[in-house]
Amino acid sequence: MAPVDRRVKLWAWLVRQQGSVGTKTEADVIAMQARHTPANGMTNRIFGTVVPGTVVANRAITGPAGTSRCGSTVPPAPVPAGGR
């Protein structure tokens, strides 16, 4: 059998720790969604970083559990055509 890459093993471990959403109560799911998503070198490596010039704004959305924070991104303004 071929060896499994360490990144795949790490990803499998993280997914196992998360557990199935289907087995969680509604309160557990709401608490899980309310957690802050970390932004560090590791997450930037996995998911990529925000493109320079992009505006990131924190917004609040009202839902059944109250007000939840959510981050949203707005693409940068288009650069006007001109001398190239």
ABEGO torsion letter per residue (X at the ends): XBBBBAAAAAAAAAAAAAEBAAABBAAAAAAAAABBBBBBAAAAAAAEBBBBGBBBBBBBBBBAAEBBBBBBBBBBBBBBBBBX
